[in-house]
Amino acid sequence: MTELLTETYRPVVGVLALQGGVVEHERVLDDLGVAHRKVRLPEHLDGLSAIILPGGESTTMSKLMRFNGLLEPLSDALRGGLPAFGTCAGMILLASTVLDTRDDAVRLGALDVTVRRNAFGRQVDSFETDLAFAGIDGPVPATFIRAPWVESVGEGVEVLATVPEGPAAGAIVAVRDGAVMATSFHPEVDGDVRVHRLFLRECAGLDVA
Ligand code: GLN
């Protein structure tokens, strides 16, 4: 019986698919051989091993999350320990405190950090760089698109990466708090699966090659 269960059990990772860069994350999960499901409605959360919150527009996603009745069930699932990975707007949604956003924007509070939305300002609002990333060997390519940064982290939150140089040098752009991880940038657009693999292995405890 145990054998049968291990043979047929296949973890499924959800991708919040209300708006934004969903397909890019799905492609990375395909590359890693991980089954996935779009999450648009509360029932799509059933049985997930982890969830990814993509980039896009956090205020729009906030509205759609409420409209679809997903806010409470998703908050509950996160409170219950569902591992989550947010990129860019996804990081904003997961944070406990968000600066420069709308009052009615969602703060899921799964990550004890203060995030500043659109933090890099007009001149450098989109850029690419290579980062050192804790837990990953070698430089990680990082694409920033009207990205937030993390202004401060709560106790127990690990800083995984900072901007190495330029006007925003030192800005915190990747964090982890237990089963929850977030990046200001978009690892899903660079053809590099290492950040997702780190999340799936370390935060979600999945056996990913
Ligand atoms: N600026 C967007 C927001 O506030 C985030 C940008 C992104 O996800 N690329 O939600």
Boltz pocket constraint, residues with backbone or C-beta under 6 A from the ligand:
constraints:
  - pocket:
      binder: B
      contacts: [[A, 54], [A, 55], [A, 56], [A, 57], [A, 58], [A, 59], [A, 87], [A, 88], [A, 89], [A, 90], [A, 92], [A, 117], [A, 118], [A, 145], [A, 146], [A, 147], [A, 148]]
      max_distance: 6.0
